[in-house]
Amino acid sequence: MVWKKLGSRNFSSCPNGSIQWIWDVLGECAQDGWDEASMGLGLISILCFAASTFPQFIKAYKTGNMDQALSLWFLLGWIGGDSCNLIGSFLADQLPLQTYTAVYYVLADLVMLTLYFYYKFRTRPSLLSAPINSVLLFLMGTACATPLLSAAGPVAAPREAFRGRALLSVESGSKPFTRQEVIGFVIGSISSVLYLLSRLPQIRTNFLRKSTQGISYSLFALVMLGNTLYGLSVLLKNPEEGQSEGSYLLHHLPWLVGSLGVLLLDTIISIQFVVYRRSTATSELEPLLPS
């Protein structure tokens, strides 16, 4: 596997050594317990994000009203943010683990969007349903083919010095931002803005319906847990050698703001689940009551 080969070749340039498997699999230099804790929390956060959509799939199957429960702009903002992550994983020359994770996020979002339009047009056929399904299939095919085409291309030459790899992270250092760093910073900022803006339509939809019926709270609970763990993983990691803590935080600012900001807005949605729990329970019991 190419990614393991590159990691093994540069392992000697990791300052103070590292755990071998962390370097081989993640391309990260774990110098002490803080770095190891950062890696562990980061991996758990990925699992939380990856599993977050499954409860909503099950909820949609049970209720059949996903098009009324979820805001379309919420789904579009979410897929926009994950698409920025996918683009950034290629621009920042990420390891396959990060790239395939980003691809999975986009595919999961597309499945969610497909379910939304399926339930929307199931009882209300529209002339737009066929073009929309075609576009979704094209996007899913593109997301699947992109990493395969990238893997078939020439392998980049290994770097002489160590550079940590994290999803959509940029090369750290006390020097001014390079062109690649600026691109990564801009993409990260756009991704954070899209994640933040996506929550506002969903909060409005819940408020207008006075209900969260048809929405799985596990979706937001897992995302909240993932964002919390991701933020902690960034804060626990040691800065690069010769880099100040302020410079380190500046380089990761877009993703920290995005994670903590989304966490705040998801807390508001959690409050809506509590406030509207009675009307939600009544709505879910109505189909079961005898007519």
BELNOR-V566095 format. One record per residue. N is the residue number from 0. PHI is phi in whole degrees, -180 to 180 (999 if undefined). NEAR is the number of other ideal C-beta (glycine too) atoms within 12 Angstrom. Layout:
BEGIN
{{N	PHI	NEAR} {N	PHI	NEAR}}
END
This chain:
BEGIN
{{0	999	14} {1	-62	21} {2	-66	27} {3	-72	20} {4	-65	17} {5	-63	27} {6	-64	34} {7	-65	21} {8	-69	21} {9	-101	27} {10	-62	25} {11	-67	18} {12	-88	23} {13	-78	29} {14	-65	22} {15	66	15} {16	78	17} {17	-164	30} {18	-71	23} {19	-59	18} {20	-67	18} {21	-65	31} {22	-68	33} {23	-67	27} {24	-85	25} {25	-106	37} {26	69	40} {27	-108	39} {28	-101	37} {29	-91	34} {30	-84	26} {31	-153	19} {32	-65	14} {33	-63	19} {34	-66	32} {35	-65	25} {36	-64	23} {37	-62	35} {38	-63	38} {39	-62	24} {40	-65	29} {41	-64	41} {42	-67	28} {43	-65	23} {44	-63	33} {45	-62	31} {46	-63	20} {47	-63	30} {48	-64	38} {49	-67	24} {50	-89	25} {51	-66	32} {52	-81	37} {53	-62	21} {54	-59	22} {55	-71	37} {56	-59	25} {57	-66	18} {58	-63	29} {59	-63	34} {60	-65	17} {61	-76	20} {62	-94	29} {63	71	21} {64	-128	29} {65	-61	37} {66	-68	30} {67	-93	25} {68	-80	38} {69	-104	43} {70	-81	30} {71	-61	25} {72	-68	22} {73	-63	40} {74	-68	37} {75	-67	26} {76	-65	32} {77	-66	41} {78	-68	35} {79	-66	29} {80	-64	41} {81	-69	42} {82	-66	32} {83	-63	37} {84	-61	44} {85	-65	38} {86	-62	30} {87	-65	37} {88	-66	37} {89	-84	31} {90	-64	29} {91	-91	36} {92	56	29} {93	-78	35} {94	-70	36} {95	-54	29} {96	-58	29} {97	-69	34} {98	-66	33} {99	-67	28} {100	-63	32} {101	-64	40} {102	-63	37} {103	-61	31} {104	-58	39} {105	-65	36} {106	-62	31} {107	-63	32} {108	-64	40} {109	-66	34} {110	-63	27} {111	-62	39} {112	-67	39} {113	-64	30} {114	-63	32} {115	-58	36} {116	-72	32} {117	-62	26} {118	-72	28} {119	-71	27} {120	-100	21} {121	-65	17} {122	-101	13} {123	-129	14} {124	-57	12} {125	-140	16} {126	-66	9} {127	-85	14} {128	-63	22} {129	-64	14} {130	-60	14} {131	-65	22} {132	-63	22} {133	-64	15} {134	-63	18} {135	-63	28} {136	-64	20} {137	-64	15} {138	-65	28} {139	-65	25} {140	-64	18} {141	-65	21} {142	-64	33} {143	-74	20} {144	-80	16} {145	-57	25} {146	-65	27} {147	-68	16} {148	-67	15} {149	-67	27} {150	-69	20} {151	-78	11} {152	-77	13} {153	-63	8} {154	-81	16} {155	-68	16} {156	-67	11} {157	-66	21} {158	-82	17} {159	-73	10} {160	-116	18} {161	-69	30} {162	-141	31} {163	-63	44} {164	-120	37} {165	-138	42} {166	-55	45} {167	65	43} {168	-84	41} {169	-116	37} {170	-63	32} {171	-91	36} {172	164	24} {173	-84	18} {174	-75	14} {175	-62	13} {176	-60	20} {177	-83	17} {178	-63	13} {179	-65	21} {180	-64	28} {181	-64	19} {182	-62	23} {183	-63	37} {184	-65	32} {185	-65	22} {186	-64	35} {187	-63	38} {188	-67	27} {189	-62	27} {190	-61	38} {191	-64	34} {192	-64	24} {193	-65	32} {194	-61	43} {195	-66	32} {196	-67	26} {197	-65	37} {198	-75	38} {199	-62	25} {200	-62	24} {201	-71	39} {202	-62	32} {203	-65	21} {204	-61	30} {205	-62	37} {206	-66	19} {207	-69	16} {208	-79	23} {209	53	18} {210	-163	27} {211	-118	39} {212	-61	34} {213	95	34} {214	-110	40} {215	-88	32} {216	-67	28} {217	-59	23} {218	-57	38} {219	-78	39} {220	-64	24} {221	-68	28} {222	-66	42} {223	-62	31} {224	-64	28} {225	-63	35} {226	-66	40} {227	-64	28} {228	-66	29} {229	-65	39} {230	-61	30} {231	-65	25} {232	-64	36} {233	-70	40} {234	-72	25} {235	-80	25} {236	-70	38} {237	-71	30} {238	-63	28} {239	-63	30} {240	-61	20} {241	84	14} {242	-111	23} {243	-78	17} {244	-65	18} {245	-64	13} {246	-66	22} {247	-62	29} {248	-64	20} {249	-62	24} {250	-67	37} {251	-107	40} {252	-59	26} {253	-57	35} {254	-76	40} {255	-67	28} {256	-63	25} {257	-62	37} {258	-65	40} {259	-70	26} {260	-67	29} {261	-64	39} {262	-60	30} {263	-65	23} {264	-68	32} {265	-68	36} {266	-65	22} {267	-63	25} {268	-64	36} {269	-63	28} {270	-63	19} {271	-63	30} {272	-60	30} {273	-73	17} {274	-65	18} {275	-98	29} {276	-64	21} {277	-70	16} {278	-66	20} {279	-67	28} {280	-64	16} {281	-64	16} {282	-64	24} {283	-77	25} {284	-87	14} {285	-56	16} {286	-64	15} {287	-88	12} {288	-77	9} {289	-68	6} {290	-86	5}}
END
